[in-house]
Amino acid sequence: MATSYGPPRATVDLISTGTTVSKDIPSESLELITLFYNSMGVFHTIKPEHNIKDSFSNLIGGVLKVIKIQRGKISCLLTVKPPTLNGYGGLHGGSVGAVAERVAIACARTVVGKDKNLFLGELSISYLSAAPRNAEVIVDGSVVRSGRNLTVVAIEFRIKESGRLAFITRATFYNMPIASL
């Protein structure tokens, strides 16, 4: 159960039942944490229309368009729509990660045979600047290295209008033979 230390505050009640709060957290800090989580929608429930299998893939697929496919390279156009925004009005970091993963898998598939499964071992993201609402972002993926057991893909996100680099990502995949049972 949530515990408030100091004068009771309305926002403290937003912390879910069952939340354990350390006694050394000042009530002012607890209030700020709660306000932050509330403003980010942490206390909202999932709407029934979104509570379906793989709803997130449908969301990301709806803002991503493939422009060009070559061996070891893929280019896409990402349109920053309201469902992919964070609380500050820029492209959400989770959206960046989801797009990066999908582009990296597709890019790796241009060089890794269908006889191998790809397992994501690492995904790193550098957030350099925001991609604002309705911006068009060019997402370029390229295979850095592909060997027998490992494939590394680099992805750049550039704002189409200015060419400004917004995000850089790198994905490392393990290439695993498909088991024949």
NORCORNOR-V842738 format. One record per backbone hydrogen bond with DSSP energy under -1.0 kcal/mol. NH is the residue of the N-H (numbers start at 0). CO is the residue of the C=O. If there is no record, write none. Layout:
# NORCORNOR-V842738
<<NH CO> <NH CO>>
This chain:
# NORCORNOR-V842738
<<13 10> <14 11> <18 15> <24 21> <29 25> <30 26> <31 27> <32 28> <33 29> <34 30> <35 31> <36 32> <37 33> <38 34> <39 35> <40 37> <41 36> <43 40> <49 46> <51 49> <54 51> <57 53> <58 54> <59 55> <60 56> <61 57> <62 59> <64 76> <66 74> <67 74> <69 72> <72 69> <73 140> <74 67> <75 138> <76 64> <77 136> <78 62> <79 134> <83 80> <84 81> <85 89> <88 85> <90 130> <91 83> <95 91> <96 92> <97 93> <98 94> <99 95> <100 96> <101 97> <102 98> <103 99> <104 100> <105 101> <106 102> <107 103> <108 104> <109 106> <110 107> <111 107> <115 112> <116 175> <118 173> <120 171> <121 171> <123 169> <125 167> <127 165> <128 165> <132 88> <133 79> <134 131> <136 77> <137 157> <138 75> <139 155> <140 73> <141 153> <142 71> <143 151> <144 151> <146 149> <150 172> <151 144> <152 170> <153 141> <154 168> <155 139> <156 166> <157 137> <158 163> <159 135> <162 158> <165 156> <166 156> <167 125> <168 154> <169 123> <170 152> <171 121> <172 150> <173 118> <174 148> <175 116> <177 114>>
